[in-house]
Amino acid sequence: MKDMFDLSGKVAIVTGGSRGIGKMIAEEYVRRGVRTYITARKADACIETAAELSQYGECIAIPKDLSTAEGIDEFVSEISAREQHIDILLNNAGAAWGAPFDEFPEAGWDKVMNINLKSVFFLTQKMAPLLRAGANAQAPTKVINITSVDGIKNPDIETYSYVASKAGLIHLTRRLAKRLVTDHIHVNSIAPGPFASDINVWARDNPDDVGRRVPAGRVGVGDDIAGAAVYMASRAGDYLVGITLPVDGGVALAT
């Protein structure tokens, strides 16, 4: 049987790929022979990560701020100058903001919504021609949105714009899937639970404490999220359309 998880020769974009979950996924794609473009707002970190991952294969840094229309246009222009098509667009770039309800600022709402929700729509829109160029009924191209278990299960922490943006992104995933499946572009999302990352500093700094609250008994590691991203991007995931896959050790559905 042909390896259903083979990704060799494909071209991928991983936003927010310089650290955390984005870096975990980008590294696995690079190891599997995917030409992987990573982007992030902080140029030095993006370039440093691309250099590190290039020991395993081909990883290219294009640092941009995707929370702005100008940043999206510049990024798409650079990709279009380099590639005739894209096989995988993984929308991972994100932000969080926590503050008590009575003190939650408008800046914390706008920043999170712009990067977590608005930019995903407009980057996917602008990348659609390159996604369509590589797609057909036998080999659809893939858009994978990184949502969150907090968009499924109501958390205790006061991260109002974050949970709203991730719940919105889950539903946007379904709406984009309905529209783009006719172009042989399959849109799905992965909803991570607690992983050690800069966006989840509690899981990063207190893994044992957080792990005790997870049905699986631990926080997530790189292979957990990278494995799901490989599955969705590969032939094995070709019949997935519009789903959200919780990768959370059971937080959303087993508590």
Beta strands, then each sheet from edge to edge (+ up, - down):
strand 1: 11-15
strand 2: 35-39
strand 3: 59-61
strand 4: 88-91
strand 5: 141-146
strand 6: 185-192
strand 7: 244-247
sheet 1: 3+ 2+ 1+ 4+ 5+ 6+ 7+
end
